[in-house]
Amino acid sequence: MKHLFIIISLLFSVNICAQNINWMGLEEALEMQNKNPKNIIIDVYTNWCGPCKLLDKNTFQNKKVADFINQNYYAVKFNAEGNEVINFDDREFLNPNYKPALANRRNGNHQLTRYLGVSAYPTIVFLDTESNIIYKLRGYNTPAQIEIWLKLFKDEEHKNIKSQDDFNNFQKSFVPEF
């Protein structure tokens, strides 16, 4: 009984330390953006993708990462092979090749996945307040690796970087906090 209490206490304390990002659909994020402009971050994932699961577990549940995203972005989770119908950029996107039997395995690509130019998972797509793509960050990133990108694209400051030298200077002066 004592061991069971310890195990339950540990599981409960782990859940308290984990922070949740306020994920929403793309259409909801666009509506929110009209009321209160903020950039959008889209986690483009698939159900079968191991690095996508690591990104969720190790990076997006990190308290500093989650707090920063919640404060500075509208966060969207998008299944690149899902069957959701999405309205974006005055167009309707769907997945005509979706097969329910393959829901947790490789499936047809969603039209929005192709429209965003995503070809690897996970990919984090940053959109500005006008819903234009700022940058696509491919692959798994730890909290320390993603921090510079989160801070760079949180507002319009990234527009001041016009050359590789500008970015190198930004990177040299960057002080990590995560």
ChimeraX attribute file (.defattr): number of C-alpha atoms within 10 A of each C-alpha:
attribute: neighborCount
match mode: 1-to-1
recipient: residues
	/A:1	6
	/A:2	6
	/A:3	8
	/A:4	9
	/A:5	10
	/A:6	11
	/A:7	12
	/A:8	11
	/A:9	11
	/A:10	12
	/A:11	11
	/A:12	11
	/A:13	11
	/A:14	11
	/A:15	11
	/A:16	9
	/A:17	11
	/A:18	16
	/A:19	16
	/A:20	16
	/A:21	21
	/A:22	15
	/A:23	18
	/A:24	14
	/A:25	15
	/A:26	20
	/A:27	13
	/A:28	13
	/A:29	21
	/A:30	22
	/A:31	11
	/A:32	13
	/A:33	19
	/A:34	11
	/A:35	8
	/A:36	10
	/A:37	18
	/A:38	23
	/A:39	25
	/A:40	28
	/A:41	28
	/A:42	22
	/A:43	24
	/A:44	24
	/A:45	26
	/A:46	24
	/A:47	17
	/A:48	16
	/A:49	15
	/A:50	13
	/A:51	16
	/A:52	20
	/A:53	17
	/A:54	15
	/A:55	20
	/A:56	15
	/A:57	12
	/A:58	14
	/A:59	21
	/A:60	24
	/A:61	19
	/A:62	20
	/A:63	17
	/A:64	17
	/A:65	23
	/A:66	19
	/A:67	16
	/A:68	16
	/A:69	22
	/A:70	15
	/A:71	13
	/A:72	18
	/A:73	25
	/A:74	25
	/A:75	23
	/A:76	22
	/A:77	16
	/A:78	21
	/A:79	19
	/A:80	27
	/A:81	28
	/A:82	24
	/A:83	21
	/A:84	15
	/A:85	13
	/A:86	17
	/A:87	14
	/A:88	13
	/A:89	11
	/A:90	6
	/A:91	8
	/A:92	11
	/A:93	19
	/A:94	18
	/A:95	20
	/A:96	11
	/A:97	14
	/A:98	18
	/A:99	15
	/A:100	11
	/A:101	8
	/A:102	13
	/A:103	16
	/A:104	13
	/A:105	14
	/A:106	14
	/A:107	21
	/A:108	17
	/A:109	21
	/A:110	23
	/A:111	21
	/A:112	22
	/A:113	21
	/A:114	12
	/A:115	9
	/A:116	13
	/A:117	13
	/A:118	20
	/A:119	13
	/A:120	15
	/A:121	21
	/A:122	25
	/A:123	22
	/A:124	24
	/A:125	20
	/A:126	24
	/A:127	21
	/A:128	20
	/A:129	18
	/A:130	14
	/A:131	15
	/A:132	13
	/A:133	16
	/A:134	15
	/A:135	15
	/A:136	17
	/A:137	17
	/A:138	15
	/A:139	13
	/A:140	21
	/A:141	20
	/A:142	15
	/A:143	22
	/A:144	13
	/A:145	13
	/A:146	17
	/A:147	20
	/A:148	17
	/A:149	15
	/A:150	18
	/A:151	16
	/A:152	17
	/A:153	21
	/A:154	21
	/A:155	16
	/A:156	12
	/A:157	10
	/A:158	16
	/A:159	10
	/A:160	9
	/A:161	14
	/A:162	9
	/A:163	9
	/A:164	9
	/A:165	10
	/A:166	13
	/A:167	15
	/A:168	12
	/A:169	12
	/A:170	15
	/A:171	12
	/A:172	9
	/A:173	9
	/A:174	13
	/A:175	10
	/A:176	11
	/A:177	10
	/A:178	15
